[in-house]
Amino acid sequence: MKCPACGHKNLPGSDECEACQGDLTFLDGTTPKSRIEKILMSDKLSKVGHRKAVIVSRITSVLEAIHKMNEQKIGNALVMNGEKLEGILTERDILLKILGKEGKDPDLSKITVEKVMTHNPTILSEEDTLAVALNKMSVGGYRHIPILKNGQPVGVISVRDVLKYLAKLFPKAD
């Protein structure tokens, strides 16, 4: 691998140049071969945009959280404890952890969000790329991931948001 600073030929995978000790770690990784790969690897989530988050506390009733989610037409709510993100409540959490239980007729006004939320959710930054977001969604099996800026939630990105963004860039399929 050739050092871009001094031109010295280094062994592939070297972290620094043997001649000038320059950083070579940015040379590792995949080189995009197509337009879609370039977009996935370079476009930041700040460019894609995201939905404003519905915010609830852990002691909010599931029923109240559902009403807030319906008002905003979004399928999740971020669960905050003061300034700290504690979890995310999704439609899937509600369906599988409450309504999916056979033989129960739950009173959603008496069940708190903290009992069904996903604790310590995977998070993203506005500076993360589409590839990072899609990888985290795929590996974790998530459809929504909170986006934080300076430790504070600024929104949520979904698989649908990414697909809409890509569809605008590739309007016609050949």
PAMARNU-168260 format. One line per field, with one value per residue (C-alpha): residue number from 1; x, y, z. Coordinates in steps of 0.1 Angstrom, whole numbers. Layout:
k	(NUM|...)
x	(X|...)
y	(Y|...)
z	(Z|...)
% end
This chain:
k	(1|2|3|4|5|6|7|8|9|10|11|12|13|14|15|16|17|18|19|20|21|22|23|24|25|26|27|28|29|30|31|32|33|34|35|36|37|38|39|40|41|42|43|44|45|46|47|48|49|50|51|52|53|54|55|56|57|58|59|60|61|62|63|64|65|66|67|68|69|70|71|72|73|74|75|76|77|78|79|80|81|82|83|84|85|86|87|88|89|90|91|92|93|94|95|96|97|98|99|100|101|102|103|104|105|106|107|108|109|110|111|112|113|114|115|116|117|118|119|120|121|122|123|124|125|126|127|128|129|130|131|132|133|134|135|136|137|138|139|140|141|142|143|144|145|146|147|148|149|150|151|152|153|154|155|156|157|158|159|160|161|162|163|164|165|166|167|168|169|170|171|172|173|174)
x	(0|15|16|-2|20|55|50|67|54|42|29|-9|-29|-2|-16|12|38|73|90|71|48|18|-16|-27|-58|-81|-68|-82|-117|-138|-135|-169|-173|-207|-228|-250|-220|-204|-237|-241|-205|-203|-237|-243|-275|-277|-282|-310|-329|-349|-382|-386|-388|-417|-404|-418|-406|-402|-432|-455|-483|-481|-516|-504|-473|-494|-516|-484|-471|-504|-505|-471|-478|-446|-441|-418|-411|-377|-377|-358|-348|-340|-313|-304|-318|-329|-347|-370|-406|-417|-449|-431|-424|-461|-473|-449|-444|-480|-506|-488|-495|-523|-552|-545|-567|-541|-550|-525|-532|-517|-486|-456|-433|-403|-418|-419|-393|-361|-334|-301|-309|-284|-278|-265|-250|-259|-223|-228|-232|-261|-239|-234|-271|-282|-256|-268|-304|-296|-274|-297|-330|-341|-364|-358|-327|-324|-300|-281|-262|-240|-256|-291|-317|-325|-347|-351|-341|-360|-354|-382|-364|-333|-353|-371|-338|-323|-355|-351|-315|-325|-359|-360|-349|-337)
y	(0|33|62|92|116|103|76|49|13|-3|-37|-41|-35|-13|13|38|45|29|60|90|74|89|74|48|34|54|34|2|-9|-12|10|18|3|17|49|32|19|54|70|43|48|86|102|111|107|145|146|120|137|121|122|143|119|114|117|99|90|55|59|70|46|25|39|75|67|51|83|104|81|82|121|123|93|76|40|46|68|76|70|96|98|135|141|105|82|50|32|31|19|5|-9|-42|-40|-34|-61|-88|-80|-71|-79|-111|-128|-152|-152|-117|-86|-59|-25|-4|26|6|-7|16|21|8|-27|-32|-8|-19|-8|9|11|11|48|67|101|125|120|83|71|53|21|23|28|0|-23|-16|-21|-53|-68|-58|-65|-29|-8|24|38|70|97|116|149|158|130|143|128|148|123|87|72|43|19|36|70|55|38|71|89|63|62|100|95|66|75|52|16|2)
z	(0|-11|14|-1|19|9|-17|3|-5|27|35|29|61|77|101|96|69|77|62|75|102|85|92|67|85|62|33|48|39|8|-22|-38|-72|-82|-77|-51|-31|-31|-19|9|20|19|24|60|79|82|44|46|73|100|118|149|179|202|237|268|302|315|338|310|304|272|263|266|245|218|217|213|186|167|169|153|129|140|151|181|210|227|264|284|320|324|298|293|266|284|256|227|226|192|178|177|215|221|198|209|246|255|229|218|251|248|273|285|282|291|305|286|309|338|320|321|291|311|313|275|260|244|269|259|222|195|185|155|149|121|109|104|69|53|52|90|96|74|89|124|114|96|123|152|134|139|118|138|154|175|163|189|187|216|236|230|207|177|159|147|113|98|71|52|55|39|11|3|1|-22|-43|-50|-61|-84|-97|-127|-126|-160)
% end
